[in-house]
Amino acid sequence: MTRKRQSGNADELSEIALMRGGCVVSTLTGAFGPSLRETRLTALLGYLIALDPTPFQKLFEFDGMAQRVSLETRHEDGRSDVLIETNRGVGIIEAKVDASDPLEQSRRYPARWVALLTHRVALKRAIGKIRYVRWQQLADLLEKLSRAHSPRTRILSADLLSYLKEHNMTKKRESVEIYAREINEPITLELF
């Protein structure tokens, strides 16, 4: 949160911490609650897709021109997370934040294309109309969008990316090195 504070003759902007349940909130998505929720992720993802569908359609391999995006669409046998209707058909994104495989669930929904957003690695990248997309692939796209598009897309992409990082849904860019030393020898023990 930003507000003006009087400092002598000049106004200066400052940011104050937003607290939720005694903890600092670091993202807009996190303001809705501290725990990782699939519905929060897919709601913001759907909103971003509606703002700029083309890069997401490329990621999920949905053809055509997007005409409508729907969240939590009810079907005869369940509810899909994100539905993208294009002039060439319907694409559904089914997301899982845990280790479960959304493949069986996604088969219940009528769609031309299905993207399974998950940590799982399928034996094949695509199975017919069904494509596995890893959270890291989405994070890579969000990284690009947070630098190159409209202000709303830039800000919300960066926020969703931060939320994913905060909840360890993406790989950390910097690697951690561990230095091991044999200490069974007197010389190496002294160095230790």
C-alpha positions as CSV (number, residue, x, y, z in Angstrom):
1,M,0.0,0.0,0.0
2,T,1.4,3.4,-0.9
3,R,0.5,6.7,0.7
4,K,1.8,10.2,1.0
5,R,3.7,11.3,4.0
6,Q,4.6,14.8,4.9
7,S,8.4,15.3,5.2
8,G,9.2,18.9,5.7
9,N,8.1,20.8,2.6
10,A,8.1,17.8,0.2
11,D,5.6,15.0,-0.1
12,E,7.2,11.6,-0.5
13,L,5.6,8.3,-1.3
14,S,6.1,5.3,1.1
15,E,4.9,1.8,1.2
16,I,3.5,0.2,4.3
17,A,3.1,-3.5,5.0
18,L,-0.3,-5.2,4.5
19,M,-0.9,-7.7,7.2
20,R,-3.2,-10.7,7.1
21,G,-3.6,-12.8,10.3
22,G,-0.3,-11.4,11.6
23,C,1.7,-12.1,8.5
24,V,3.0,-9.7,5.9
25,V,1.2,-10.2,2.5
26,S,3.6,-10.0,-0.4
27,T,1.3,-10.5,-3.3
28,L,-2.2,-9.4,-4.4
29,T,-3.1,-13.1,-4.8
30,G,-1.7,-13.7,-1.3
31,A,-4.0,-11.1,0.1
32,F,-6.9,-13.5,-0.3
33,G,-5.2,-15.9,2.1
34,P,-1.8,-17.3,3.0
35,S,-2.3,-20.9,1.8
36,L,-1.8,-22.1,-1.8
37,R,-5.2,-22.5,-3.5
38,E,-5.8,-23.9,-6.9
39,T,-8.9,-21.6,-7.3
40,R,-6.8,-18.5,-6.6
41,L,-4.3,-19.5,-9.2
42,T,-6.8,-20.4,-11.9
43,A,-8.9,-17.3,-11.2
44,L,-5.9,-14.9,-11.7
45,L,-4.8,-17.1,-14.7
46,G,-8.2,-16.8,-16.3
47,Y,-8.2,-13.0,-15.8
48,L,-4.8,-12.7,-17.4
49,I,-5.9,-14.9,-20.3
50,A,-8.9,-12.7,-20.9
51,L,-6.6,-9.6,-20.9
52,D,-4.2,-11.1,-23.4
53,P,-5.2,-14.5,-24.7
54,T,-2.7,-15.0,-27.5
55,P,0.5,-16.0,-25.5
56,F,-1.6,-18.3,-23.3
57,Q,-3.2,-20.0,-26.3
58,K,0.3,-20.6,-27.7
59,L,1.4,-22.1,-24.4
60,F,-1.6,-24.4,-24.1
61,E,-1.8,-25.0,-27.9
62,F,-5.4,-23.8,-28.4
63,D,-6.2,-22.8,-32.0
64,G,-8.3,-19.9,-33.2
65,M,-9.2,-16.5,-31.9
66,A,-10.3,-16.3,-28.3
67,Q,-13.9,-15.2,-27.9
68,R,-14.7,-15.9,-24.2
69,V,-12.9,-17.1,-21.1
70,S,-14.9,-18.7,-18.2
71,L,-13.8,-19.7,-14.7
72,E,-15.2,-22.8,-12.9
73,T,-17.5,-23.8,-15.6
74,R,-20.1,-26.5,-14.6
75,H,-20.3,-29.5,-16.9
76,E,-22.6,-32.6,-16.6
77,D,-19.9,-34.4,-14.6
78,G,-17.9,-31.8,-12.8
79,R,-16.3,-28.3,-13.0
80,S,-13.4,-27.3,-15.2
81,D,-11.0,-24.7,-13.9
82,V,-10.6,-22.4,-17.0
83,L,-12.5,-22.7,-20.3
84,I,-11.4,-20.8,-23.4
85,E,-13.8,-20.6,-26.2
86,T,-12.3,-19.8,-29.6
87,N,-13.8,-19.5,-33.1
88,R,-12.4,-23.1,-33.7
89,G,-13.6,-24.8,-30.5
90,V,-13.3,-25.0,-26.8
91,G,-10.1,-25.5,-24.8
92,I,-10.1,-26.4,-21.1
93,I,-7.3,-25.9,-18.6
94,E,-7.4,-28.2,-15.6
95,A,-4.8,-27.3,-12.9
96,K,-3.5,-29.3,-10.0
97,V,-1.2,-27.9,-7.3
98,D,-0.5,-31.3,-5.7
99,A,1.0,-34.4,-7.2
100,S,-2.3,-35.7,-8.6
101,D,-2.9,-36.3,-12.3
102,P,-5.9,-34.4,-13.7
103,L,-6.0,-36.6,-16.8
104,E,-9.1,-38.7,-15.8
105,Q,-10.9,-35.6,-14.5
106,S,-10.3,-33.7,-17.7
107,R,-11.8,-36.5,-19.9
108,R,-15.2,-35.7,-18.4
109,Y,-15.3,-32.3,-20.0
110,P,-16.4,-31.6,-23.6
111,A,-13.5,-29.8,-25.3
112,R,-11.5,-29.8,-28.5
113,W,-8.2,-29.2,-26.5
114,V,-7.3,-29.9,-22.9
115,A,-4.2,-28.5,-21.1
116,L,-3.3,-30.1,-17.8
117,L,-1.4,-27.6,-15.7
118,T,0.6,-29.7,-13.2
119,H,3.9,-30.7,-11.8
120,R,3.6,-34.1,-13.4
121,V,5.7,-35.1,-16.3
122,A,3.8,-37.2,-18.8
123,L,5.5,-40.0,-20.7
124,K,4.4,-38.1,-23.8
125,R,4.1,-34.4,-24.1
126,A,0.6,-34.7,-25.6
127,I,-1.9,-37.5,-25.6
128,G,-4.3,-36.8,-28.5
129,K,-6.1,-33.5,-27.7
130,I,-4.6,-33.5,-24.1
131,R,-1.4,-31.6,-23.4
132,Y,0.6,-31.6,-20.2
133,V,1.9,-28.1,-19.2
134,R,4.2,-27.7,-16.3
135,W,3.9,-24.8,-13.8
136,Q,7.4,-23.8,-14.7
137,Q,6.4,-23.3,-18.3
138,L,3.6,-21.0,-17.1
139,A,6.1,-19.2,-14.9
140,D,8.5,-18.7,-17.9
141,L,5.6,-17.1,-19.8
142,L,4.6,-14.9,-16.8
143,E,8.2,-13.7,-16.6
144,K,8.1,-12.5,-20.2
145,L,4.6,-10.9,-19.8
146,S,5.8,-9.1,-16.7
147,R,8.3,-7.2,-18.8
148,A,6.7,-6.7,-22.2
149,H,3.0,-6.0,-22.2
150,S,0.2,-3.6,-21.0
151,P,0.5,-2.3,-17.4
152,R,-2.3,-4.5,-16.1
153,T,-0.8,-7.6,-17.7
154,R,2.7,-6.7,-16.5
155,I,1.6,-6.1,-12.9
156,L,-0.7,-9.1,-12.6
157,S,1.8,-11.4,-14.4
158,A,4.5,-10.4,-12.0
159,D,2.1,-10.8,-9.0
160,L,1.1,-14.3,-10.1
161,L,4.7,-15.2,-10.7
162,S,5.7,-14.0,-7.2
163,Y,2.8,-16.1,-5.7
164,L,4.0,-19.2,-7.6
165,K,7.6,-18.6,-6.3
166,E,6.4,-17.9,-2.8
167,H,4.7,-21.3,-2.8
168,N,7.5,-23.2,-4.4
169,M,5.6,-23.9,-7.6
170,T,8.6,-22.9,-9.8
171,K,12.2,-23.7,-9.9
172,K,14.6,-21.4,-8.2
173,R,16.9,-19.7,-10.7
174,E,20.0,-19.6,-8.5
175,S,21.3,-23.0,-7.6
176,V,22.6,-23.9,-4.2
177,E,26.1,-25.4,-4.0
178,I,27.2,-27.7,-1.3
179,Y,30.8,-28.1,-0.6
180,A,31.7,-31.5,0.9
181,R,35.1,-32.4,2.4
182,E,36.5,-35.7,3.5
183,I,37.5,-35.3,7.2
184,N,38.9,-38.8,7.8
185,E,42.4,-37.7,7.0
186,P,44.4,-35.5,9.4
187,I,45.3,-33.0,6.7
188,T,41.8,-32.5,5.5
189,L,40.5,-32.4,9.1
190,E,42.9,-29.5,9.8
191,L,41.6,-27.6,6.7
192,F,38.0,-28.2,7.9
